[in-house]
Amino acid sequence: MTAQKNAGFEIKYAEKDTAFQKWDKRVDDYENYVEEYITHHKKSLKGNSISLSKYPYMKIKWEALGLKLDKAITKELLTNKQIKKVLRIQLKIVTTCFE
């Protein structure tokens, strides 16, 4: 009976670990889109036409991922480390907009 309880715990733990890995990837994707967005934002302010055309697309992508991450935070699906990383990324966006 104890072995069955332990096996169930291990399965739930493995499922949770996999879920955290999934969110790790989403947080990393969010960070990459934000970095790309900031790069194109700065270039578009200097008049770069290629960046000006990519800029709206990148904004839509990072905003969509940001909304998913905000919902995940609300539902307590992220670890504290993941939440800190998301908040750091969001601060980077705000800082860039006010430069």
MDTraj code that builds the backbone (N, CA, C; nanometers):
import mdtraj as md
import numpy as np

residues = "MET THR ALA GLN LYS ASN ALA GLY PHE GLU ILE LYS TYR ALA GLU LYS ASP THR ALA PHE GLN LYS TRP ASP LYS ARG VAL ASP ASP TYR GLU ASN TYR VAL GLU GLU TYR ILE THR HIS HIS LYS LYS SER LEU LYS GLY ASN SER ILE SER LEU SER LYS TYR PRO TYR MET LYS ILE LYS TRP GLU ALA LEU GLY LEU LYS LEU ASP LYS ALA ILE THR LYS GLU LEU LEU THR ASN LYS GLN ILE LYS LYS VAL LEU ARG ILE GLN LEU LYS ILE VAL THR THR CYS PHE GLU".split()
xyz = np.array([
    [0.0818, -0.1181, 0.0000],
    [0.0000, 0.0000, 0.0000],
    [0.0871, 0.1259, 0.0000],
    [0.1937, 0.1276, 0.0766],
    [0.2834, 0.2422, 0.0803],
    [0.3506, 0.2616, -0.0547],
    [0.3886, 0.1528, -0.1189],
    [0.4539, 0.1608, -0.2501],
    [0.3600, 0.2233, -0.3518],
    [0.2309, 0.1916, -0.3439],
    [0.1340, 0.2495, -0.4364],
    [0.1210, 0.3996, -0.4133],
    [0.1173, 0.4420, -0.2893],
    [0.1081, 0.5847, -0.2587],
    [0.2320, 0.6571, -0.3095],
    [0.3480, 0.5997, -0.2863],
    [0.4722, 0.6605, -0.3330],
    [0.4760, 0.6676, -0.4858],
    [0.4290, 0.5630, -0.5528],
    [0.4281, 0.5616, -0.6993],
    [0.3362, 0.6714, -0.7511],
    [0.2207, 0.6886, -0.6887],
    [0.1282, 0.7951, -0.7283],
    [0.1888, 0.9316, -0.7074],
    [0.2610, 0.9489, -0.5984],
    [0.3279, 1.0761, -0.5699],
    [0.4333, 1.1059, -0.6758],
    [0.5101, 1.0019, -0.7125],
    [0.6151, 1.0195, -0.8129],
    [0.5564, 1.0576, -0.9482],
    [0.4434, 0.9985, -0.9843],
    [0.3787, 1.0315, -1.1117],
    [0.3294, 1.1759, -1.1088],
    [0.2644, 1.2159, -1.0010],
    [0.2162, 1.3536, -0.9903],
    [0.3325, 1.4519, -0.9913],
    [0.4409, 1.4165, -0.9243],
    [0.5591, 1.5021, -0.9206],
    [0.6189, 1.5155, -1.0606],
    [0.6257, 1.4048, -1.1340],
    [0.6796, 1.4071, -1.2702],
    [0.5914, 1.4907, -1.3618],
    [0.4586, 1.4796, -1.3462],
    [0.3667, 1.5596, -1.4266],
    [0.3843, 1.7078, -1.3966],
    [0.4002, 1.7407, -1.2700],
    [0.4187, 1.8789, -1.2303],
    [0.5501, 1.9333, -1.2841],
    [0.6548, 1.8500, -1.2783],
    [0.7857, 1.8898, -1.3292],
    [0.7773, 1.9174, -1.4796],
    [0.7054, 1.8335, -1.5526],
    [0.6878, 1.8526, -1.6964],
    [0.6105, 1.9812, -1.7229],
    [0.5099, 2.0100, -1.6423],
    [0.4324, 2.1330, -1.6592],
    [0.5210, 2.2551, -1.6356],
    [0.6072, 2.2500, -1.5347],
    [0.6980, 2.3620, -1.5093],
    [0.7957, 2.3800, -1.6245],
    [0.8399, 2.2701, -1.6841],
    [0.9300, 2.2791, -1.7997],
    [0.8596, 2.3448, -1.9179],
    [0.7306, 2.3133, -1.9354],
    [0.6530, 2.3748, -2.0422],
    [0.6468, 2.5263, -2.0216],
    [0.6238, 2.5672, -1.8981],
    [0.6162, 2.7106, -1.8688],
    [0.7532, 2.7754, -1.8785],
    [0.8590, 2.7006, -1.8458],
    [0.9952, 2.7530, -1.8648],
    [1.0174, 2.7903, -2.0109],
    [0.9722, 2.7031, -2.1007],
    [0.9874, 2.7294, -2.2439],
    [0.9075, 2.8530, -2.2841],
    [0.7871, 2.8663, -2.2331],
    [0.7057, 2.9834, -2.2670],
    [0.7685, 3.1123, -2.2148],
    [0.8241, 3.1066, -2.0956],
    [0.8913, 3.2250, -2.0397],
    [1.0133, 3.2592, -2.1251],
    [1.0879, 3.1585, -2.1668],
    [1.2036, 3.1823, -2.2537],
    [1.1603, 3.2403, -2.3883],
    [1.0514, 3.1871, -2.4449],
    [0.9992, 3.2412, -2.5708],
    [0.9576, 3.3868, -2.5538],
    [0.8933, 3.4156, -2.4428],
    [0.8506, 3.5524, -2.4119],
    [0.9713, 3.6451, -2.4061],
    [1.0750, 3.6008, -2.3389],
    [1.1960, 3.6814, -2.3285],
    [1.2576, 3.7053, -2.4668],
    [1.2609, 3.6027, -2.5499],
    [1.3165, 3.6164, -2.6850],
    [1.2349, 3.7138, -2.7694],
    [1.1021, 3.7029, -2.7632],
    [1.0180, 3.7953, -2.8398],
    [1.0355, 3.9387, -2.7909],
    [1.0448, 3.9565, -2.6610],
    [1.0632, 4.0910, -2.6070],
    [1.1977, 4.1488, -2.6515],
    [1.3021, 4.0690, -2.6460],
    [1.4338, 4.1153, -2.6914],
    [1.4287, 4.1563, -2.8386],
    [1.3648, 4.0725, -2.9199],
    [1.3510, 4.1026, -3.0623],
    [1.2678, 4.2296, -3.0829],
    [1.1599, 4.2404, -3.0057],
    [1.0739, 4.3587, -3.0146],
    [1.1517, 4.4859, -2.9803],
    [1.2279, 4.4817, -2.8734],
    [1.3057, 4.5988, -2.8304],
    [1.4061, 4.6375, -2.9392],
    [1.4711, 4.5377, -2.9976],
    [1.5668, 4.5638, -3.1046],
    [1.4985, 4.6348, -3.2218],
    [1.3842, 4.5827, -3.2654],
    [1.3136, 4.6435, -3.3788],
    [1.2517, 4.7776, -3.3413],
    [1.2115, 4.7916, -3.2169],
    [1.1581, 4.9196, -3.1703],
    [1.2637, 5.0295, -3.1823],
    [1.3820, 5.0004, -3.1325],
    [1.4905, 5.0983, -3.1370],
    [1.5314, 5.1298, -3.2804],
    [1.5409, 5.0269, -3.3645],
    [1.5780, 5.0490, -3.5047],
    [1.4693, 5.1261, -3.5791],
    [1.3425, 5.0968, -3.5488],
    [1.2341, 5.1664, -3.6178],
    [1.2293, 5.3137, -3.5799],
    [1.2691, 5.3460, -3.4573],
    [1.2749, 5.4870, -3.4163],
    [1.3814, 5.5633, -3.4951],
    [1.4812, 5.4888, -3.5425],
    [1.5874, 5.5502, -3.6234],
    [1.5517, 5.5508, -3.7716],
    [1.4331, 5.4976, -3.8066],
    [1.3874, 5.5012, -3.9453],
    [1.4132, 5.3764, -4.0262],
    [1.4582, 5.2691, -3.9659],
    [1.4836, 5.1444, -4.0373],
    [1.3497, 5.0856, -4.0841],
    [1.3288, 5.0794, -4.2159],
    [1.2001, 5.0357, -4.2709],
    [1.1734, 4.8867, -4.2483],
    [1.2772, 4.8041, -4.2491],
    [1.2581, 4.6608, -4.2245],
    [1.2111, 4.6382, -4.0812],
    [1.2767, 4.7045, -3.9872],
    [1.2361, 4.6919, -3.8470],
    [1.0980, 4.7509, -3.8248],
    [1.0673, 4.8562, -3.8966],
    [0.9358, 4.9196, -3.8845],
    [0.8248, 4.8235, -3.9271],
    [0.8540, 4.7392, -4.0268],
    [0.7544, 4.6422, -4.0719],
    [0.7439, 4.5223, -3.9773],
    [0.8528, 4.4841, -3.9110],
    [0.8515, 4.3700, -3.8184],
    [0.7993, 4.4089, -3.6800],
    [0.8139, 4.5325, -3.6461],
    [0.7802, 4.5834, -3.5135],
    [0.6369, 4.5484, -3.4696],
    [0.5330, 4.5726, -3.5517],
    [0.3966, 4.5388, -3.5073],
    [0.3767, 4.3894, -3.4835],
    [0.4340, 4.3062, -3.5705],
    [0.4229, 4.1604, -3.5554],
    [0.4840, 4.1150, -3.4227],
    [0.6035, 4.1662, -3.3929],
    [0.6713, 4.1276, -3.2693],
    [0.5908, 4.1730, -3.1470],
    [0.5305, 4.2910, -3.1564],
    [0.4502, 4.3420, -3.0452],
    [0.3311, 4.2500, -3.0187],
    [0.2641, 4.2077, -3.1243],
    [0.1493, 4.1175, -3.1093],
    [0.1926, 3.9863, -3.0450],
    [0.3060, 3.9312, -3.0874],
    [0.3538, 3.8045, -3.0334],
    [0.3876, 3.8139, -2.8852],
    [0.4620, 3.9197, -2.8452],
    [0.4987, 3.9250, -2.7032],
    [0.3796, 3.9604, -2.6165],
    [0.2843, 4.0379, -2.6707],
    [0.1644, 4.0684, -2.5921],
    [0.0803, 3.9428, -2.5695],
    [0.0666, 3.8586, -2.6726],
    [-0.0105, 3.7345, -2.6600],
    [0.0534, 3.6405, -2.5581],
    [0.1848, 3.6246, -2.5672],
    [0.2545, 3.5401, -2.4695],
    [0.2449, 3.6007, -2.3297],
    [0.2524, 3.7321, -2.3213],
    [0.2409, 3.7996, -2.1927],
    [0.1064, 3.7745, -2.1265],
    [-0.0002, 3.7759, -2.2056],
    [-0.1329, 3.7477, -2.1510],
    [-0.1426, 3.6047, -2.0985],
    [-0.0861, 3.5098, -2.1729],
    [-0.0858, 3.3702, -2.1269],
    [-0.0091, 3.3575, -1.9949],
    [0.1029, 3.4253, -1.9872],
    [0.1836, 3.4180, -1.8647],
    [0.1137, 3.4862, -1.7485],
    [0.0445, 3.5970, -1.7747],
    [-0.0313, 3.6640, -1.6686],
    [-0.1398, 3.5723, -1.6131],
    [-0.2077, 3.5009, -1.7029],
    [-0.3107, 3.4056, -1.6587],
    [-0.2479, 3.2922, -1.5776],
    [-0.1312, 3.2462, -1.6224],
    [-0.0621, 3.1378, -1.5504],
    [-0.0212, 3.1834, -1.4113],
    [0.0207, 3.3092, -1.3997],
    [0.0572, 3.3625, -1.2681],
    [-0.0660, 3.3670, -1.1791],
    [-0.1764, 3.4147, -1.2341],
    [-0.3015, 3.4238, -1.1586],
    [-0.3479, 3.2863, -1.1108],
    [-0.3308, 3.1858, -1.1961],
    [-0.3729, 3.0493, -1.1619],
    [-0.2670, 2.9742, -1.0818],
    [-0.1569, 3.0421, -1.0480],
    [-0.0475, 2.9848, -0.9695],
    [0.0154, 2.8623, -1.0366],
    [0.0365, 2.8717, -1.1679],
    [0.0968, 2.7620, -1.2429],
    [0.2480, 2.7775, -1.2583],
    [0.3005, 2.8944, -1.2203],
    [0.4438, 2.9210, -1.2362],
    [0.5150, 2.9138, -1.1019],
    [0.6424, 2.8809, -1.1095],
    [0.7248, 2.8814, -0.9883],
    [0.7618, 3.0269, -0.9565],
    [0.8123, 3.0495, -0.8376],
    [0.8558, 3.1851, -0.7999],
    [0.9672, 3.2343, -0.8925],
    [1.0565, 3.1452, -0.9304],
    [1.1662, 3.1806, -1.0203],
    [1.1111, 3.2257, -1.1562],
    [1.0115, 3.1542, -1.2075],
    [0.9508, 3.1904, -1.3349],
    [0.8782, 3.3252, -1.3254],
    [0.8096, 3.3472, -1.2153],
    [0.7376, 3.4740, -1.1955],
    [0.8363, 3.5903, -1.1919],
    [0.9463, 3.5730, -1.1194],
    [1.0479, 3.6781, -1.1136],
    [1.1035, 3.7103, -1.2513],
    [1.1250, 3.6073, -1.3309],
    [1.1788, 3.6280, -1.4653],
    [1.0780, 3.7039, -1.5524],
    [0.9503, 3.6684, -1.5440],
    [0.8464, 3.7383, -1.6206],
    [0.8408, 3.8848, -1.5792],
    [0.8445, 3.9118, -1.4498],
    [0.8392, 4.0501, -1.4017],
    [0.9618, 4.1297, -1.4454],
    [1.0768, 4.0649, -1.4466],
    [1.1996, 4.1311, -1.4933],
    [1.1882, 4.1668, -1.6419],
    [1.1307, 4.0768, -1.7197],
    [1.1107, 4.1013, -1.8626],
    [1.0129, 4.2166, -1.8832],
    [0.9043, 4.2177, -1.8067],
    [0.8056, 4.3250, -1.8183],
    [0.8653, 4.4596, -1.7799],
    [0.9516, 4.4596, -1.6811],
    [1.0189, 4.5831, -1.6420],
    [1.1090, 4.6327, -1.7545],
    [1.1714, 4.5401, -1.8247],
    [1.2571, 4.5748, -1.9378],
    [1.1751, 4.6457, -2.0467],
    [1.0523, 4.5991, -2.0695],
    [0.9654, 4.6612, -2.1691],
    [0.9329, 4.8045, -2.1288],
    [0.8941, 4.8217, -2.0039],
    [0.8583, 4.9540, -1.9538],
    [0.9787, 5.0480, -1.9609],
    [1.0933, 4.9999, -1.9210],
    [1.2156, 5.0810, -1.9241],
    [1.2476, 5.1251, -2.0666],
    [1.2340, 5.0352, -2.1613],
    [1.2630, 5.0676, -2.3014],
    [1.1661, 5.1716, -2.3561],
    [1.0416, 5.1611, -2.3187],
    [0.9410, 5.2554, -2.3692],
    [0.9650, 5.3971, -2.3174],
    [1.0285, 5.4104, -2.2049],
    [1.0512, 5.5433, -2.1473],
    [1.1922, 5.5969, -2.1699],
    [1.2685, 5.5332, -2.2561],
    [1.4039, 5.5819, -2.2869],
    [1.3972, 5.6975, -2.3829],
])
top = md.Topology()
chain = top.add_chain()
for i, resn in enumerate(residues, 1):
    res = top.add_residue(resn, chain, resSeq=i)
    for name in ("N", "CA", "C"):
        top.add_atom(name, md.element.get_by_symbol(name[0]), res)
traj = md.Trajectory(xyz[None], top)
